[in-house]
Amino acid sequence: MIPVIIRTFILYITVIVAIRLMGKRQIGDMQPSELVITLLISEIAAIPLQDKDQPLINGIMAVLMLVILEIGVSALTVKCFAARKLLSGKSVVIIKNGTVDTQAMRDVRMTVLDLIELLRGQNVFNIEDVNFAVLEANGNLSVLLKGDKQTPTAEDLKIKNKPDSLPLPVISDGKIIAESLDALSVNKRKVKDIVSAKRLNMKDILLMTLDRDGKYSITVKEGGV
């Protein structure tokens, strides 16, 4: 039992390190080569767990080799457009100037129902509102609405807004987050003064956010005072 636990722990750490080295893409954002490598890593890591007679080092070396291959392929696609096009594909314009390109849809084996579903994922429920729609290499659909269907911006309305600063979590589960304080250039005393002014105990705070303008938000734990 103990050897199995140790092998599982070592492979777990190895896979975590491998995925971290590959980057932070979500599954839906992965390029084909990245998805293949991820699937292979999971399969290879399972072999030493299922067969205790398999040397653990073989699984680790295979995982690391796949990571090296993926990093190499990624570097190649950055430097060579032809390689990127070959390995990752290219974007395809599905709707152009409000007209659906049926040939492009056939090329990517997409049905009208598929297109409608992707549009709904972009909060577009009427295909006639779309001026351009581009199917990206990772499978996502980028949509540009027609001019009269776009939400007006502050610039369109000639409104000058002061840019909001980014609120950062400064207290999480009753503990102060030093990294956020450094990013905001504030000290612990300021945070504690705000908490004291609200007559709260630090341990009762589930989350507190603060921005550079001094705006804050506090969420108290259930049952906290």
Protein Blocks (a to p, Z undefined) as FASTA:
>chain_A
ZZmmmmmmmmmmmmmmmmmmnojcdfklpcfklmmmmmmmmmmmmmmmmmmkbcfklmmm
mmmmmmmmmmmmmmmmmmmmklmmmmnopaddfbgghiacfklmmmnopafklmmmmmmm
nopabfklpmbdcddfkopacddddfklpccdfklnopacddddddddfbgghiacfklm
mmnopafklmmmmmmmnopafklpmbdcddfkopacddddehiZZ
